[in-house]
């Protein structure tokens, strides 16, 4: 259990690709102290996503606040697009070179998780989406995964620790193991109802022993009005047409007067499955799609050295301004020195990036989880899942 980095090791710059350490060694040996501007951008997004959510900036702020550099960024939970500089760092290169690996690692994975969670939320169109992916992640990073999923819009998270850190109750139903140990779905549902706090919704797992529609009806008859819902987690080897299974369960429940019992679906769920199931499902537990989300391929590139614009091949030289129009919401990346004040529509352009750190400390107070979540949900609300 010791093969992981501690917070102290991360903040000390020890999670570092060795060539950065060797670069610093060379610069110090030559007595070179070059002041640079470096920008973090994603040249493309996974799976042809048209947009992504930026998460991890608050952890980057913790790293950068201990360094003698200036940094600016999009706020945590912001939508971003390819080629937009989401984080800019200015300072003597040797002061932050060894932290590039850490900063990119903080942004790449969390932003991928948040984007997949946001896409699932959008596909669900108001139906519940819960993060069930902790078992698909290393336990040391599971709280990070669940935080990213929650701020992106998931209605709840499954692990006790992540929920405690977020200040929300953990969400979950019952496992197959409970039904197996109790001997039947009905006995598991009854035991859950008798033992677990009444504030917890009674949602019975109905695919352990028999056909889902019959187990759903049996659970509903056993608990009556106390049953809030049933969960379908049908294994792939028995699944067939999951939409048809959900439709059958809905039909049988309704026919017997259990119209208020909701249907939740989990197991191999992603945004595309959600779109297929929305006619009959009331909520989803999403696991691997969130916790094993594609990482966003951010890179950090020097674009200015000692006040002179310079960049590697394939990158535009010079520090950039990321601007947004207040009127038409257009976005623009322009050379900072030539940034226009007006949009093509005539509206005023304003900088979308804000000061993050300076003089070895955080600039301003960190946003609350609620504020980050509000930003992420509102910015993604009108965007499309398709390119």
Secondary structure, DSSP 8 states (H G I E B T S, - for coil): ---S--HHHHHTT-S--HHHHHHHHHHHHTT---EEEEEEEESS-GGG-S-EE---HHHHHHHHTTSS-EEEE--TT-EE-TT---EEEEEEHHHHGGGHHHHHHHHHHHHHHHHHHHHHHHHHTTSEEEE--GGGS-TTTHHHHHHHHHHHT-SEE--HHHHHHHTS-------HHHHHHHSSHHHHHHHHHHHS-TTS-EEEE--SSS-HHHHHHHHHHHHGGGEEEEEE---HHHHS-HHHHHHHHHHHHHHTT-TT-EEEEESS--HHHHHHHTTT-SEEEE-HHHHT-----EEEEEEEETTEE---TTS--S-EEEEEETTT--EEEEEGGG--SB-TTS-BEEES-EEEEETTEESS----HHHHHHHHHHHHTT--S--
